[in-house]
Amino acid sequence: MKLEAARLLTYRAARLEQAGQPSGVAATTAKCLTSEWAVESADFGIQVLGGYGYAEEFDMQRYWRDARLYRIGPISNEMARNYVGESLGLPRSF
Ligand SMILES: Cc1cc2nc3c(=O)[nH]c(=O)nc-3n(C[C@H](O)[C@H](O)[C@H](O)COP(=O)(O)OP(=O)(O)OC[C@H]3O[C@@H](n4cnc5c(N)ncnc54)[C@H](O)[C@@H]3O)c2cc1C
């Protein structure tokens, strides 16, 4: 369900961009939620595989680390939330 939701958010942002409409909030929302769902999914994958999920000999721990990066870059999800919050009329928090 999260994979499908992530796709829909991403396609929505791409469609707005392609149509020449403002896409920043949609793209930031997609980046923020998709990165968090990717980490959750990889974390669940580690849990499913148990010790093998954590072991360096297997790929699942790397999937978690690779996904974890996108909560920090290219912008952190805290800054993403600041940006989306501002678009809703909330005061700038930094
Ligand atoms: C792979 C990668 C690609 C990147 N690509 C780009 C890029 O293309 N362009 C670019 O400009 N930068 C890029 N960055 C930099 C990225 O934007 C910063 O790493 C990120 O904003 C966190 O800043 P920092 O690392 O200096 O940590 P800090 O600023 O020290 O932040 C540490 C923590 O505090 C939080 N934080 C900081 N300030 C606030 C605030 N005002 N409100 C709430 N929380 C806050 C951060 O979210 C983070 O969790 C990239 C980083 C990585 C790792």
The ligand as an ORCA input file, in Angstrom:
! r2SCAN-3c Opt
* xyz 0 1
  C      23.368     12.544     -0.332
  C      23.091     13.980     -0.021
  C      22.714     14.822     -1.030
  C      22.502     16.155     -0.792
  N      22.162     16.947     -1.823
  C      22.018     18.267     -1.620
  C      21.682     19.129     -2.700
  O      21.520     18.683     -3.841
  N      21.557     20.449     -2.469
  C      21.749     20.962     -1.209
  O      21.630     22.178     -1.044
  N      22.063     20.168     -0.167
  C      22.191     18.833     -0.336
  N      22.508     18.012      0.738
  C      22.681     18.617      2.059
  C      21.431     18.415      2.897
  O      20.467     19.382      2.549
  C      21.832     18.539      4.382
  O      22.664     17.437      4.706
  C      20.600     18.507      5.278
  O      19.824     19.671      5.102
  C      20.994     18.420      6.759
  O      21.904     19.450      7.022
  P      23.287     19.109      7.758
  O      23.811     17.821      7.205
  O      24.125     20.322      7.694
  O      22.859     18.828      9.256
  P      22.303     19.889     10.287
  O      21.871     21.172      9.625
  O      23.270     19.947     11.401
  O      20.969     19.157     10.726
  C      20.978     18.129     11.730
  C      19.538     17.788     12.032
  O      18.830     18.962     12.464
  C      17.697     19.184     11.646
  N      17.472     20.606     11.421
  C      18.396     21.513     11.055
  N      17.828     22.740     10.913
  C      16.502     22.563     11.201
  C      15.378     23.449     11.234
  N      15.481     24.740     10.950
  N      14.177     22.941     11.559
  C      14.062     21.608     11.865
  N      15.096     20.744     11.876
  C      16.297     21.213     11.541
  C      18.009     18.498     10.333
  O      16.817     18.136      9.646
  C      18.781     17.283     10.796
  O      17.905     16.250     11.187
  C      22.678     16.664      0.523
  C      23.017     15.801      1.575
  C      23.216     14.472      1.310
  C      23.578     13.563      2.467
*
